[in-house]
């Protein structure tokens, strides 16, 4: 992964937000990210597919749901950038995390 590709993948706010939420929480399913970002499922899925194509995410299917986590092949420098971005922008994730916390009855897809 080269730096230009990395930053191009993160240039869209929904992709960056999804990636940072996954970095913070470890693994999330599409339904959780749809709730957290307040973006439609097809749009979230499209952004996640782009992040997967960039080599930033790994997906695993469980039943009808797809779960995402950071790919183990993400270079150390990129992981450090994501960690610094996450640490310096907690306020930007406050509302998405609150929406996730308010999911009254978590769908059966979500652990």
N, C-alpha and C positions, 0 to 999 in steps of 0.2 A: 504494500500500500504506500503510495507516494503522498506527500503533503497536499498537493493540489487536489487530488481525488478526495482525500479525507475532508478537506474544508468545503469542497463543492457539495459533498453529501450532507454536511451540516448546515448549509446555507439557508435551508428552509426551516422556519420556526417549528412546525409540527414535528419534523424529523428530529431536530435537535432536542425538543422537549421529550419525545418518546425515548430517545437514546439516554438522556440524563435520568429519566424516571427508571428505566431498566438498570442503569448503572447503580442508582441508589438502592433499588429494591431487589435486585438480583435477577428476577424473572417475572414477566408479566404476560398475560394473555391479551388477545386482541380486544376482548370485551372490557378488560380493565383499562386499557389504553384509550378506548373509545370514551369511556366515562371520564377518565382523568383529563383528557384533552378537550372534551366536549366537541369532538369532530366525528362525522359519520363513519360508520364501520368501513365502507368501501374506500374512503380517503385514507383512513388510518392504515388499512391493509396495504394500500398502494405505497404509502410512505415506508412502511416496514419492509416491503419487498425491495424498495430501492436501497434501504440500509443493508439488507441482506446481500444484494448484488454488489454493494460497495465493500463487502467483507467485514462489516462491523457487527452484524447480528447473526446468530444461529437460531434456527427455528426447530421446534419439535411438535409434531401433531399428536394430540391425545383426544381420541374420539373425533368430534367434529371441530374441536378448537385447536388453535395454533398458539404455542407459547414461545416467547422470545427472550433471549439472554445475549450478553456480549459474546462474540465469537472468541474462542481461545487463541485465535491467530492474530488478534489485534496487536500491533506492535506496542512495545512498552512506551514509546514516546507518545503514541496516540492515547493510550490508557491514562497516562499522566496528564495530558491536555484535558481529557474528559473529567478526570478527578479534580483538577484545578477549576474547571468551568463549573462543575457541580458545587464545589466548596464556595466559590465566589458569587453564586447566583441562587442561593436558597430562596429568596423572596420570589423569584420568577416561577419557582415550582410550588409555592405555598398553596395556591388555589387548586392546581391539579391534584396535589396530594390530599387536600381537604375533600375534593369531590370523590376521590378514591375511597377515603375513609367513610364518607357518607353513603356508600353503596349499601343500602339497608339489607337486602338479601342478596349476598354475592351469588351470581349465577353459578350453577354446578360446574362450570368450566374452570372456576377459579379456586385455588386451594385456600 
